[in-house]
Amino acid sequence: MPLGYFSLILHAHLPFVRHPEYPEFLEEDWLYEAITEVYLPLIFIFQTLHESGAKPRLAMNVSPPLCEMLADPLLQERYTHHLENLIELAVKEEFRTRSESPEFHDVAKMYVENLISSLNLWNERYKRNLVNAFKELQDEGVIEIITCCATHGFLPLISTHEARRAQIELAVTNYKKHFGRQPRGIWLAECAYEPGVEDLLKDAGIEYFISDTHAILYGDPRPRYGVHAPVVTPNGTAVFARDVETSQQVWSAEIGYPGNALYREFYRDIGWDAPLDYLKPHLHADGERRHLGLKYHRITGRDVPQNRKEPYIPAMARDKAAENAAHFISERIKQAHLLRETFEGHPPLVVSPYDAELYGHWWFEGPQFIDFFFKKIHYDQTEIQCITPGDFLDSGLPIQVQKPTASSWGENGYYKVWINEGNSWMYPYQHDAERRMTEYANRFAENDDALVGSTGEDSGVPAERILNQLARELLLAQSSDWAFQIYQGTTVQYSSRRFQSHIQRFNMLAKMLESGEVDEELLAEIESRDNIFEEINYKIYRS
C-alpha cells in the first residue's frame, strides 16, 4: 500500500454552441481554441505517456454537450478551416519575426510547429473525432471517463423531479452512445449538490459524484478523515470532495503556478497588436479584431502593464513547468506524510478536480505540467499512487457513511453565482417550461404517433417529433453556462440571447403542438440548428 493516493480529475465542458445559420460565428471559437490548446495536447500527452510505459491514471469528464460538438461533422469541418487559417498566419509571423522582431522569433516558430503538429494529429491520427480518441484512452486503461449533467444543468435550481431526472438519464444514455459502456461517475454541473440528488444517480446506475470541499466537511456525521477519503451516502452513492491545498496551488493566478512571471500572458494577443490590414485575411468576414491565439509575451509580473510585458521564451517556460511539477509532487508527499500520521495509518486520498480548460487555454503550459507530473510520479518516487475514484472504490477500503450538505464550487460555496440579481429573471421562464414539459410528456405518451396538423391525408407531423425538439430546447435553456456568464459579466448579451431563444423556441413548438398549426419549415430549421442528442426520447419527462 502506498503512503497516499492522488486523484486528478479534469472537467472538460463547453456549452453547446453551433450556428449553421451563419458561415462563421465568434462564440464557436470557444470550441476551436479548446481543441487546439487543451484537448489535442492532453490526448497526445496521455497517449504518449501510456506508450512509453509511464502509466498515467486520472479521471476525466467529457461532458455530453462537448461530446456532441466534437462528433459533429459541421464543427469538425469548421475547426479544420480554423486551424488551417491559423497555420497560414503563424507561417507569415515566423517569416516576419526573423528580421523585424527577432525577440519574438522563437515563440513564432513554436506556434508553427505546434499548429502543424495539431493539424496532423487532427486529420491523420484522430481522424477529426476526438471522442473516439478519448474512448481509446479509456479502453486502454489510461483514463476513467465520467459524465456530467446532460446540458450542464444546475440541479438544485431545476424545479421538477422529472426535469432533474432527465438531466441524469440523458447524460447516461449519451455516454453509452459515445463510449459504449455505463459511466461509473458523474461531475455534477458546478459541483452543485443538494440532498436527494443521490437518489437520481443511484437510479441511473451512477456509483459516485464529485463535490466541493464543504459538502463532506459539513456533512452529518463529521467526516473522520476530512475530505481526504470519500464518503458514501445512505443509498450507497460515493462522494469525492475537492482538496483545498492542491486547488490553490494550481488554480490560483495569484498564489498558484499559472501566475509565474515566465509563463505566457493570456491577455496579450496578436489579434489586437498587429496592424488590422495585415490581420484581415485571417479574421472573420466582418473584419473585427478578436483573439487569434498567437500570444508573444510572458506574464512578466502581476503589476506590469500590458504594454510593458516582456517576450515569451518557450524554453524557460517549459523548464519552469518541470520545476513546478516536481514541487507539486514534493508537496503531495509532505501532505501524505502529515495526513497519514494524523489518520493513524489510514492512507489519505487527495482529490484534485479542475476545469480541463485551465490546462492549455488559461494556463498555456498546463499540459506540459501534466506531462512532467506523470513522468516524475512514475520514475522519481514510489510514495504516491495516482488512481481514479473508481479505482478507490474497487480497492475495498472501508468508507464512512454520511449525509453530505448542500454545496457548489461557486463563490462562497453555495448557489449565488447562478441565482442573483443579475440572472434571477431567467428562472420563472425555465421553471414554467419544466412544468409544461412533463405535462406534455404525460399527455402524449400513449399517442405520440398522432399527426399534428393532419387533415386526414398523409400530411401532418408526428407529435413525437415536436415533443423531442421541445425537450432539446428545454435542456439547452437549462445550461448553467448562461447564468454563469451573465454573473461574470462575460458575453452577457450572447448568454441572455441564447437562453431567451431556447425559451422562445420551446413556446413556438408548444403552440404548434397545442393548436395543430405546424410550420414544418420552421420546425426543420430549429431541428437543424439545435440538433443535440439525436437519441433523445421525450418520455424521460413523464411523471
Residue pairs with C-beta under 8 A, 6 or more apart in sequence:
1 347
2 347
2 382
2 383
2 384
2 385
3 333
3 336
3 337
3 340
3 347
3 383
3 384
4 332
4 333
4 335
4 336
4 339
4 340
4 347
4 348
4 349
4 350
4 383
4 384
4 385
5 347
5 348
5 349
5 350
5 384
5 385
5 386
5 387
5 392
6 332
6 349
6 350
6 352
6 377
6 384
6 385
6 386
6 387
7 58
7 59
7 240
7 349
7 350
7 351
7 352
7 386
7 387
7 388
7 389
7 392
8 58
8 59
8 352
8 354
8 370
8 386
9 58
9 59
9 60
9 61
9 146
9 187
9 210
9 240
9 351
9 352
9 353
9 354
9 388
9 389
10 42
10 58
10 59
10 60
10 61
10 353
10 354
10 355
10 356
10 359
11 60
11 61
11 63
11 148
11 187
11 353
11 354
11 355
11 356
12 34
12 38
12 39
12 60
12 61
12 62
12 63
12 66
12 356
12 357
13 61
13 63
13 65
13 66
13 148
13 152
13 187
13 355
13 356
14 30
14 31
14 34
14 63
14 65
14 66
14 69
14 357
14 481
15 30
15 65
15 151
15 152
15 479
15 481
15 482
15 498
16 65
16 68
16 69
16 151
16 476
16 479
16 530
16 532
17 25
17 27
17 28
17 30
17 31
17 69
18 28
18 69
18 72
18 74
18 75
18 529
18 531
19 25
19 27
19 28
19 529
20 74
20 528
20 529
21 525
21 529
23 285
24 78
24 284
24 285
26 284
26 290
27 491
27 494
28 75
28 78
29 82
29 290
29 291
31 69
31 75
31 79
32 78
32 79
32 82
32 83
33 291
33 293
33 361
34 357
34 360
34 361
35 70
35 79
35 122
35 130
36 83
36 86
36 115
36 118
36 293
37 293
37 360
37 361
37 364
38 356
38 357
38 359
38 360
38 361
38 367
39 70
39 130
39 356
40 118
40 121
40 122
40 126
40 130
41 360
41 367
42 356
42 359
42 360
42 367
42 370
43 121
43 126
43 130
43 133
43 134
43 137
44 121
45 56
45 367
45 370
45 371
46 56
46 137
46 142
46 143
47 133
47 136
47 137
47 142
49 55
49 56
49 142
49 371
49 374
49 375
50 56
50 137
50 140
50 142
53 378
54 374
54 375
54 378
54 379
55 374
55 378
56 142
56 143
56 374
56 386
57 141
57 142
57 143
57 386
57 387
57 388
57 391
58 143
58 144
58 386
58 388
59 143
59 144
59 145
59 146
59 185
59 388
59 389
59 390
60 134
60 143
60 144
60 145
60 146
60 356
61 145
61 146
61 147
61 148
61 186
61 187
62 70
62 131
62 134
62 145
62 178
63 147
63 148
63 152
63 187
64 147
64 148
64 149
64 150
64 151
64 170
64 171
64 174
64 175
64 533
65 151
65 152
65 479
65 532
67 131
67 174
67 175
67 178
68 174
68 532
68 533
69 75
70 76
70 129
70 130
70 131
71 129
71 131
71 178
72 531
76 128
76 129
79 122
79 128
80 119
80 122
80 123
80 128
83 115
83 118
83 119
83 122
84 119
85 282
86 115
86 282
86 292
86 293
86 294
87 112
87 115
87 116
87 119
88 281
88 282
89 270
89 279
89 282
89 292
89 294
90 108
90 111
90 112
90 115
90 294
91 112
93 108
93 111
93 112
93 270
93 294
94 105
94 108
94 109
94 111
94 112
96 108
97 104
97 105
97 108
98 105
103 311
104 296
104 311
104 312
106 313
106 314
106 315
107 296
107 311
107 312
107 313
107 314
108 294
108 296
110 314
111 294
122 128
125 133
126 132
126 133
131 178
131 179
134 143
134 145
134 179
135 145
135 178
135 179
135 180
137 143
137 145
138 144
138 145
138 179
143 388
144 184
144 185
144 388
144 389
144 390
144 391
145 175
145 179
145 183
146 183
146 184
146 185
146 186
146 187
146 210
146 389
147 171
147 172
147 174
147 175
147 183
147 185
147 186
147 187
147 206
148 171
148 186
148 187
148 188
148 189
149 155
149 167
149 168
149 171
149 186
149 188
149 189
150 166
150 167
150 168
150 170
150 171
150 174
150 475
150 533
151 167
151 475
151 476
151 478
151 479
151 532
152 189
152 190
152 479
152 480
152 481
153 163
153 164
153 167
153 189
153 475
153 478
153 479
153 480
154 189
154 190
154 192
154 408
154 415
154 418
154 478
154 480
154 483
155 164
155 167
155 188
155 189
155 192
155 193
155 194
155 197
156 192
156 193
156 194
156 197
156 406
156 408
156 415
157 192
157 415
157 418
157 419
157 427
158 164
158 167
158 430
158 434
158 478
159 427
159 430
159 431
159 434
159 435
160 431
160 434
160 435
160 438
161 543
162 434
162 437
162 438
162 441
162 540
162 541
162 542
162 543
163 434
163 437
163 438
163 474
163 478
163 541
164 197
164 200
165 200
165 203
165 540
166 471
166 475
166 540
166 541
167 475
167 478
168 186
168 200
168 201
168 203
168 204
168 206
169 204
169 540
170 475
170 533
170 536
170 540
171 183
171 186
171 204
172 182
172 183
172 204
172 205
172 206
173 535
174 533
174 535
175 181
175 182
175 183
176 182
177 535
182 205
183 206
184 206
184 207
184 208
184 389
184 390
184 393
185 206
185 207
185 208
185 209
185 210
185 389
185 390
186 201
186 206
186 208
186 209
186 210
187 209
187 210
187 353
188 197
188 209
188 210
188 211
189 480
190 408
190 409
190 410
190 417
190 418
190 480
190 484
191 210
191 211
191 212
191 215
191 242
191 353
191 407
191 408
191 409
192 407
192 408
192 410
192 415
192 418
192 480
193 209
193 211
193 215
193 239
193 404
193 406
193 407
193 408
194 406
195 403
195 404
195 405
195 406
197 209
198 209
198 233
198 235
198 237
199 235
201 209
201 237
202 235
202 236
202 237
206 237
207 237
207 238
207 390
207 393
208 230
208 237
208 238
208 239
208 240
208 389
208 390
208 393
209 237
209 238
209 239
209 240
210 240
210 241
210 242
210 351
210 353
210 389
211 239
211 240
211 241
211 242
211 404
211 407
212 241
212 242
212 407
212 408
212 409
212 413
213 227
213 241
213 242
213 243
213 244
213 413
214 405
214 407
214 413
215 239
215 241
215 404
215 405
215 406
215 407
216 223
216 226
216 227
216 231
216 239
216 241
216 402
216 404
217 223
217 226
217 227
217 241
218 405
218 407
219 231
219 402
219 403
219 404
219 405
220 402
220 403
220 405
221 402
223 229
223 231
223 400
223 402
224 400
225 339
225 343
225 346
225 348
225 400
227 241
227 242
227 243
227 244
227 351
228 243
228 339
228 343
228 348
228 349
228 350
229 346
229 348
229 349
229 397
229 399
229 400
230 238
230 239
230 240
230 241
230 349
230 389
230 392
230 393
230 399
231 238
231 239
231 399
231 400
231 401
231 402
231 404
232 238
232 239
232 399
232 400
232 401
232 402
233 239
233 401
233 402
233 403
233 404
234 401
234 403
238 389
238 393
238 399
239 402
239 404
240 349
240 351
240 389
240 392
241 351
242 351
242 352
242 353
242 409
243 350
243 351
243 352
245 331
245 335
245 350
246 328
246 332
246 350
246 352
247 352
247 353
247 354
248 255
248 256
249 255
249 256
249 257
249 328
249 331
250 256
250 257
250 258
250 328
250 352
250 354
250 358
250 369
251 258
251 354
251 358
252 258
252 259
253 259
254 302
257 263
257 324
257 328
257 363
257 369
258 358
258 362
258 363
258 365
258 366
259 299
259 302
260 299
260 320
260 324
261 298
261 299
261 300
261 301
262 298
262 299
262 313
262 316
262 317
262 320
263 298
263 299
263 317
263 320
263 363
263 364
263 365
264 295
264 297
264 298
264 299
264 312
264 317
264 364
264 365
265 295
265 297
265 298
265 299
265 300
265 306
265 309
265 312
266 295
266 362
266 364
267 306
268 295
268 296
268 297
268 306
268 309
269 291
269 292
269 293
269 294
269 295
270 279
270 292
270 294
270 295
270 296
271 279
271 283
271 289
271 290
271 291
271 292
271 294
272 289
272 291
273 296
276 287
276 289
279 289
279 292
280 287
282 292
283 289
283 290
284 290
295 312
295 364
296 311
296 312
297 309
297 310
297 311
297 312
298 309
298 310
298 311
298 312
298 313
298 317
299 309
300 308
300 309
300 310
317 364
317 365
317 368
318 365
318 368
320 365
321 365
321 368
321 369
321 372
322 368
322 372
324 369
325 369
325 370
325 372
325 373
325 376
326 372
326 376
326 380
328 369
328 373
329 373
329 376
329 377
329 380
329 381
329 384
332 350
332 384
333 381
333 383
333 384
335 348
335 350
336 347
336 348
336 350
336 383
336 384
339 348
340 346
340 347
340 348
347 397
349 387
349 392
351 389
358 366
359 366
359 367
359 369
359 370
360 366
360 367
363 369
374 386
377 384
377 386
387 395
393 399
406 414
407 413
407 414
408 414
408 415
408 417
408 418
410 416
410 417
410 418
411 417
417 483
417 484
417 487
418 480
418 483
418 484
418 487
419 427
419 483
420 487
422 486
422 487
423 482
423 483
423 486
423 487
426 482
426 483
426 499
429 477
429 499
429 503
430 474
430 477
430 478
430 503
433 473
433 474
433 477
433 503
433 506
434 474
436 510
437 470
437 471
437 474
437 538
437 541
438 541
438 542
438 543
440 467
440 470
440 510
440 513
440 538
440 541
441 467
441 538
441 539
441 540
441 541
441 542
441 543
442 542
442 543
444 450
444 463
444 464
444 467
444 513
445 539
445 542
447 463
448 462
448 463
448 464
448 467
448 538
449 462
449 463
449 464
450 462
450 463
451 459
451 460
451 461
451 462
451 463
452 460
452 461
452 462
452 463
452 466
452 512
452 513
452 516
452 518
453 459
453 460
453 461
453 512
453 516
453 517
453 518
454 460
460 518
461 512
461 518
461 520
461 523
463 513
464 538
465 523
466 509
466 512
466 513
466 518
466 523
467 513
467 538
468 536
468 537
468 538
469 505
469 509
469 523
469 526
469 527
469 530
470 506
470 509
470 510
470 513
470 538
471 536
471 538
471 540
471 541
472 530
472 532
472 533
472 536
473 502
473 503
473 505
473 506
473 509
473 526
473 530
474 502
474 506
475 532
475 533
476 498
476 502
476 530
476 532
477 499
477 502
477 503
477 506
479 498
481 495
482 495
482 496
482 498
482 499
483 495
485 491
485 492
485 494
485 495
486 492
486 495
486 496
502 530
505 526
505 530
508 522
508 526
509 523
509 526
511 517
512 518
512 519
512 523
